[in-house]
């Protein structure tokens, strides 16, 4: 039998530490681990991103702009689409298998030391987060863009103090862990806003906005709000994406081509732009106030703009034009068009449905849905029903995936039995959906939407052989 590679051994050892969504509300273990590692998360400034929807896309857009400005970047996102090493990227490229294995071997003795000090061993996500921070310090990077895994207050990433804290739109998700009201969930997400930072807040429901602004006042952070200090001034659908006019914190940016679809991605781009402007203008590293920046950023007040801090519009255009967000309404195949999307809650699916309606001229759209059992499945199906002619329900590779027969029962109550089809395997479901989409012979207008989970999008990406990193 072939000896497993160092990468596979590392992945196996990390995965054996338990699933990512089991939360123990303490930062003690991961803080102890990073202390013995020499606090690598303090070796570079951090832009920290939390929220319910749009976190990964916004993180990738922030990173693309920073890299276009000539900075060496670290990017930590979750979950992965296909391989665990995707979560840790340096200069826009996922860490290599050898690099991942080396990062794990470097932290392992310290992980074992900290395990021995606590009644509960370090979790999967805590170990991976420490590996990312250490890899970024070793690179070294000029700035790290760090996406929270779940929540904020108790998320392992919150051992880092972001000079800029970004909160993307908040909705009801992970209610078992974060609370079942928008106020409770916003309170968890708001935990990444630290004293002396700049809080960049995407458009929020009123209940969430009130909680976030209260946290801003309590910490003395400066605030930049979508629709007030920054936002989308105009957008037009374009081939392969959209053309944008954005209001930043320090000026207006015209003729921005974004190769992503939908008004939610336009908002993500505006939020990313504001975050990079705040960072580039000298947002202080938390705990080390920048006196020059303090003249422009008034604690507890709105971010003070001005043309002096405007980014080079040409770099903004080129950075956004090169951006990508795999698994977010990604065109995986044409003839018929097959879209992969990671939406997994009603708010995310509403954005997906609006974008499909706006940006694609489908005359007949079939859907493939595989979704976790702990999600608002009925709410997701309600959003999908108006745009899908037929729906194939199936499962993905996650143990949390709802059994197809159970999913079909819920779907039939919304779609009607004649429009719902069951497939035990995702590959069979994709084949069935393609056949259903092409049933009328309107080849040019046929489409397939594969959705319900990041895992679903990742599994479909593998089955359809979409190249890694595209």
C-alpha positions in Angstrom: 0.0 0.0 0.0 1.3 3.4 -1.0 2.3 5.7 2.0 0.0 8.7 2.0 1.6 12.0 1.2 2.5 14.5 3.8 -0.4 16.6 2.6 -2.9 13.8 2.9 -1.6 12.9 6.4 -1.9 16.6 7.5 -5.5 16.8 6.1 -6.4 13.6 7.9 -5.0 14.7 11.2 -6.8 18.1 11.0 -10.1 16.6 10.0 -9.9 14.1 12.8 -10.2 17.0 15.2 -13.9 17.3 14.6 -16.2 19.2 12.3 -15.9 22.9 11.7 -19.4 23.8 12.9 -19.0 22.5 16.4 -18.4 25.7 18.4 -17.0 25.9 21.9 -17.4 29.6 22.8 -13.9 30.4 24.0 -10.7 31.8 22.4 -8.5 30.5 25.2 -7.2 27.5 23.3 -6.4 29.3 20.0 -5.0 32.2 21.9 -2.7 29.9 23.9 -1.5 28.3 20.6 -0.7 31.6 19.0 1.1 32.8 22.1 3.5 29.9 21.9 3.9 30.4 18.2 5.0 34.0 18.8 1.7 35.7 17.9 2.1 35.5 14.1 -1.2 37.3 13.6 0.5 40.5 14.9 3.3 40.4 12.3 1.2 42.2 9.6 -2.0 44.3 9.5 -5.3 42.5 9.1 -8.5 43.3 7.3 -11.1 41.2 9.0 -14.4 40.2 7.4 -17.6 38.8 8.9 -21.2 38.6 8.0 -23.8 36.1 6.7 -23.7 36.5 3.0 -20.9 37.7 0.6 -18.0 37.2 3.0 -15.8 35.1 0.6 -16.6 37.2 -2.4 -15.8 40.4 -0.6 -12.6 39.0 0.8 -11.5 37.9 -2.6 -12.3 41.4 -4.0 -10.4 43.1 -1.2 -7.4 40.8 -1.8 -7.5 41.4 -5.6 -7.3 45.2 -5.0 -4.5 45.0 -2.5 -2.4 42.7 -4.7 -3.0 45.0 -7.7 -1.5 47.8 -5.6 1.7 45.8 -5.3 1.3 44.4 -1.8 2.0 40.8 -0.9 -1.2 39.3 0.4 -2.4 36.5 2.6 -6.0 35.4 2.2 -7.9 33.1 4.6 -11.4 32.0 3.6 -13.8 29.2 4.4 -15.1 26.7 3.6 -13.2 25.3 0.6 -14.7 24.2 -2.7 -12.5 21.3 -3.4 -9.3 21.1 -1.4 -8.5 22.2 2.2 -5.4 24.2 1.1 -7.6 26.6 -0.9 -8.4 28.3 2.4 -4.9 29.6 2.8 -3.7 31.6 -0.2 -0.6 33.8 -0.6 -0.4 36.3 -3.5 -3.6 34.9 -4.9 -2.5 31.3 -5.1 -3.6 28.5 -2.7 -0.8 27.2 -0.6 0.9 24.1 -2.2 0.5 20.6 -0.9 4.1 20.7 0.4 3.5 24.1 1.9 0.4 23.0 3.7 2.1 19.9 5.1 5.0 22.0 6.2 2.7 24.5 7.9 1.0 21.7 9.8 4.3 20.1 10.8 5.5 23.4 12.1 2.6 24.0 14.4 2.0 20.4 15.4 4.4 20.3 18.5 2.7 23.4 19.8 -0.8 22.1 19.1 0.1 19.0 21.2 1.5 21.2 24.0 -1.7 23.3 24.1 -3.9 20.2 23.9 -2.4 19.0 27.1 -3.3 22.2 28.9 -7.0 22.1 28.2 -9.8 19.6 28.8 -10.9 19.9 25.1 -8.3 19.7 22.4 -7.9 22.3 19.7 -10.5 22.1 17.0 -10.2 21.6 13.3 -10.8 25.3 12.6 -8.5 26.5 15.4 -5.6 24.5 14.1 -6.2 25.6 10.5 -6.5 29.3 11.6 -3.2 29.1 13.4 -1.6 27.5 10.4 -2.8 30.4 8.2 -1.5 33.1 10.5 1.9 31.3 10.8 2.1 30.8 7.0 1.4 34.5 6.4 4.1 35.5 8.9 6.6 33.1 7.3 5.9 34.3 3.8 6.0 37.2 4.9 2.9 39.1 3.7 2.3 42.8 3.8 -1.4 42.4 4.7 -3.7 39.5 5.5 -7.4 39.4 4.5 -9.1 37.1 7.0 -12.7 35.8 6.7 -14.4 34.7 9.9 -15.6 31.2 9.9 -18.8 31.6 11.8 -20.0 34.5 14.0 -17.3 36.8 15.2 -17.0 37.1 19.0 -15.9 33.5 19.5 -14.6 32.8 16.0 -11.0 31.6 16.1 -10.0 34.3 13.7 -11.0 36.9 16.3 -7.6 36.6 18.0 -6.5 39.0 15.2 -7.3 42.6 15.6 -8.3 44.0 12.3 -7.2 47.5 11.4 -10.3 47.4 9.2 -13.4 45.3 10.2 -15.8 44.6 7.4 -19.4 43.3 8.1 -21.2 42.0 5.0 -25.0 41.7 4.9 -26.4 39.9 8.0 -29.3 37.4 7.8 -30.7 34.4 9.6 -28.3 31.5 9.3 -26.5 29.2 11.7 -29.3 30.1 14.1 -28.5 27.0 16.2 -25.1 28.5 17.1 -25.5 32.3 16.7 -29.0 33.0 17.9 -32.4 33.0 16.2 -32.8 36.8 15.7 -31.0 39.3 13.6 -30.0 41.2 16.7 -28.4 38.2 18.3 -26.5 37.3 15.1 -25.4 40.9 14.5 -24.1 40.9 18.1 -21.9 38.0 17.3 -20.6 39.4 14.0 -20.0 42.8 15.6 -17.3 41.2 17.8 -14.7 41.7 15.1 -15.0 45.5 15.5 -12.1 46.6 17.8 -11.2 49.9 19.4 -9.4 52.2 17.0 -10.4 50.3 13.9 -12.5 51.4 10.9 -15.8 49.5 10.6 -17.0 49.1 7.0 -20.6 48.2 7.1 -22.5 46.8 4.1 -26.2 47.6 3.7 -27.9 45.9 6.7 -31.5 45.2 8.0 -32.4 47.9 10.5 -32.3 45.4 13.4 -28.7 44.4 12.6 -27.6 48.0 11.7 -28.6 49.2 15.2 -26.5 46.5 16.9 -23.5 47.2 14.7 -23.6 50.9 15.2 -23.9 50.4 19.0 -20.7 48.4 18.8 -19.0 51.1 16.8 -19.9 53.7 19.5 -18.8 51.4 22.3 -15.4 50.8 20.7 -14.7 54.2 19.4 -14.2 52.8 15.9 -14.8 55.0 12.9 -17.6 53.8 10.6 -18.1 53.8 6.9 -21.7 52.8 5.8 -22.9 51.6 2.5 -25.4 54.1 1.1 -23.9 56.9 3.2 -20.1 57.1 3.1 -19.8 54.8 0.1 -21.9 52.8 -2.4 -22.9 51.8 -5.9 -23.8 54.9 -8.0 -24.7 53.0 -11.1 -24.5 49.5 -12.7 -25.3 48.0 -16.1 -25.4 44.4 -17.1 -22.4 43.6 -19.4 -21.2 40.5 -21.2 -19.5 38.3 -18.6 -20.4 40.6 -15.7 -21.4 44.2 -15.1 -20.2 47.7 -15.6 -20.1 49.8 -12.3 -19.8 53.4 -11.1 -18.7 53.3 -7.5 -18.6 56.0 -4.8 -15.6 55.3 -2.6 -14.6 57.0 0.6 -12.2 59.2 -1.3 -13.7 59.7 -4.7 -15.9 58.3 -7.5 -14.6 55.5 -9.7 -16.1 55.1 -13.2 -16.0 52.4 -15.8 -15.3 49.6 -13.5 -15.8 46.2 -15.1 -16.6 43.4 -12.6 -16.6 39.9 -14.0 -19.2 38.8 -11.4 -23.0 38.9 -11.7 -25.7 40.6 -9.7 -26.4 43.7 -7.6 -25.1 41.9 -4.5 -21.7 41.5 -6.1 -21.7 45.2 -7.1 -22.4 45.9 -3.4 -19.6 43.5 -2.4 -17.2 45.4 -4.8 -18.2 48.8 -3.3 -17.6 47.4 0.2 -14.2 45.9 -0.8 -13.2 49.2 -2.3 -14.1 51.1 0.8 -12.2 48.7 3.0 -9.0 49.0 0.8 -9.4 52.8 0.8 -9.6 52.9 4.6 -6.6 50.6 4.9 -4.6 52.5 2.3 -5.3 55.8 4.0 -3.6 54.7 7.1 -6.2 52.9 9.2 -4.3 52.3 12.4 -3.1 48.9 13.4 -5.2 48.2 16.5 -3.1 48.9 19.6 -0.6 51.1 17.7 -2.4 54.3 16.8 -1.3 56.1 13.6 -1.4 59.8 14.5 -1.6 60.9 10.9 -4.5 58.6 10.3 -6.2 59.9 13.4 -6.5 63.3 11.8 -8.7 61.7 9.2 -10.5 59.1 11.2 -12.5 60.4 14.1 -13.2 57.7 16.8 -16.9 56.9 17.0 -17.7 59.0 14.0 -18.3 58.5 10.3 -15.2 58.0 8.2 -13.8 61.3 7.0 -13.2 61.2 3.3 -11.4 63.5 0.9 -9.8 63.2 -2.5 -6.3 63.0 -1.1 -6.8 59.3 -0.2 -8.2 58.2 -3.6 -6.8 55.0 -5.0 -5.4 55.1 -8.6 -8.6 54.5 -10.7 -6.6 52.5 -13.2 -5.4 50.0 -10.5 -9.0 49.7 -9.2 -10.2 48.9 -12.7 -7.5 46.4 -13.4 -7.8 44.8 -9.9 -11.5 44.3 -10.2 -11.3 43.1 -13.8 -9.0 40.3 -12.7 -11.1 39.3 -9.7 -13.0 36.0 -9.4 -15.3 34.3 -6.9 -15.4 30.6 -7.7 -18.7 28.8 -7.0 -20.7 32.1 -6.9 -22.9 32.0 -10.0 -19.9 30.5 -11.8 -20.4 29.4 -15.4 -19.0 25.9 -15.4 -20.2 24.9 -18.9 -22.0 26.2 -21.9 -24.4 24.4 -24.2 -26.5 24.3 -22.1 -25.2 26.9 -19.6 -24.5 25.3 -16.2 -24.2 27.6 -13.3 -22.7 26.7 -9.9 -23.7 28.7 -6.9 -23.1 28.3 -3.2 -26.2 30.0 -1.9 -27.5 28.1 1.2 -30.0 30.4 3.0 -33.1 32.3 1.8 -31.4 35.7 1.6 -28.5 34.3 -0.4 -30.8 32.4 -2.7 -33.0 35.5 -3.3 -29.8 37.3 -4.5 -29.0 34.3 -6.8 -32.5 34.2 -8.3 -32.5 37.9 -8.9 -29.2 37.7 -10.6 -30.1 34.8 -12.8 -33.2 36.6 -13.9 -31.3 39.8 -14.6 -28.2 38.5 -16.2 -29.1 35.3 -18.1 -31.8 35.0 -20.7 -33.0 31.5 -19.9 -36.2 30.3 -21.5 -36.1 27.1 -19.5 -34.0 26.6 -16.3 -33.7 23.3 -14.4 -32.2 23.2 -10.9 -30.1 20.8 -8.9 -30.4 21.2 -5.1 -28.3 19.5 -2.4 -28.5 21.3 1.0 -27.6 20.7 4.6 -30.4 19.4 6.9 -29.9 22.3 9.4 -30.7 25.0 6.9 -34.0 26.8 6.2 -34.8 24.4 3.3 -38.4 25.6 2.8 -37.2 29.2 2.7 -34.6 28.3 0.0 -37.1 26.4 -2.1 -39.6 29.3 -1.9 -37.0 31.5 -3.5 -36.2 29.0 -6.3 -39.7 28.0 -7.2 -40.6 30.9 -9.5 -37.6 30.5 -11.8 -37.2 26.8 -12.1 -39.1 24.7 -14.6 -37.9 21.5 -12.9 -36.0 20.6 -9.8 -33.7 17.6 -9.2 -33.0 17.0 -5.5 -30.0 15.0 -4.4 -27.2 14.9 -1.9 -23.6 16.2 -1.7 -20.5 14.7 -0.1 -21.2 16.3 3.3 -22.6 14.2 6.2 -24.9 17.1 6.9 -26.6 16.8 3.5 -30.3 16.3 3.7 -31.4 12.8 2.4 -32.9 13.2 -1.1 -36.2 11.6 -0.2 -36.7 14.0 2.7 -35.7 16.9 0.6 -38.1 15.8 -2.2 -41.0 15.7 0.3 -40.4 19.3 1.3 -39.9 20.4 -2.4 -43.1 18.7 -3.6 -45.1 20.8 -1.2 -43.7 23.9 -2.9 -43.2 22.9 -6.5 -45.8 20.2 -6.8 -44.9 16.5 -7.3 -44.7 16.7 -11.1 -41.8 19.2 -11.1 -39.6 17.4 -8.5 -37.2 14.6 -9.4 -35.0 12.5 -7.1 -31.4 11.4 -7.7 -29.3 9.6 -5.1 -26.0 10.9 -6.6 -25.0 14.4 -7.7 -23.5 13.3 -11.0 -26.8 11.6 -11.9 -28.7 14.7 -10.8 -26.6 16.9 -13.0 -27.2 14.6 -16.0 -30.9 14.5 -15.3 -31.2 18.3 -15.0 -29.3 18.9 -18.3 -31.8 16.6 -20.0 -34.8 18.4 -18.4 -33.4 21.8 -19.4 -33.1 20.7 -23.0 -36.4 18.9 -23.2 -38.2 21.6 -25.3 -35.4 21.7 -27.8 -34.7 25.4 -27.1 -31.0 24.7 -26.9 -29.8 28.3 -26.7 -32.2 29.2 -23.9 -31.6 26.1 -21.7 -29.8 26.4 -18.4 -29.0 24.4 -15.2 -28.5 25.9 -11.8 -26.6 23.7 -9.3 -26.9 25.2 -5.8 -27.7 24.8 -2.1 -24.2 24.7 -0.5 -20.6 25.5 -0.9 -20.1 21.7 -0.8 -22.6 21.2 -3.6 -20.8 23.8 -5.7 -17.4 22.3 -5.0 -18.6 18.7 -5.7 -20.1 19.8 -9.0 -16.9 21.7 -9.9 -15.0 18.5 -9.5 -17.5 16.4 -11.4 -17.6 19.0 -14.3 -13.8 19.3 -14.1 -13.6 23.0 -13.7 -10.0 23.9 -13.4 -8.7 24.8 -9.9 -8.2 28.5 -9.3 -10.4 29.6 -12.2 
